[in-house]
């Protein structure tokens, strides 16, 4: 895997996934983000085994496709330190993700992408599309009944039946 991506594109995508990345690290791979590259786009997936979020962004240049996992927090911190407008070159070499910019070179450890737990989502015949405004209103009108840090975890959520 070898790509070039704009700093703003990857930081924006990483910020979306960071909310789901496991902070307690019951499994080391849950602190990682699945980084996939194909067809001039990158795709980032993060999970805590209860929730999963996937986001994608455009590539500036694609040398070779592939996938790996690396620390979401460390990758985000490194990318945020790079000046705006810079392009970042990412290349996978063995179990290291090499990050190169005009200001420096960095290397992050990776874990095998085959070990990353991905939800098996059946796309179905017709997807349900709900405007964000309506979904926000549904949640706002029912969230008052949700538990707050109750030891009975099933009371801390919201049941959505479609």
Protein Blocks (a to p, Z undefined) as FASTA:
>chain_A
ZZdddfklmmmmmmmmmmmocfklmafklmpccdddeehiacddddehlaccddddddfb
dfbgcdddddfklmmmmmmmpcghiacddddehjaccdddfkbccddddddfklpccddd
debjbdcdddfklmmmmmmmmmmmpcehiablmlmpccddZZ
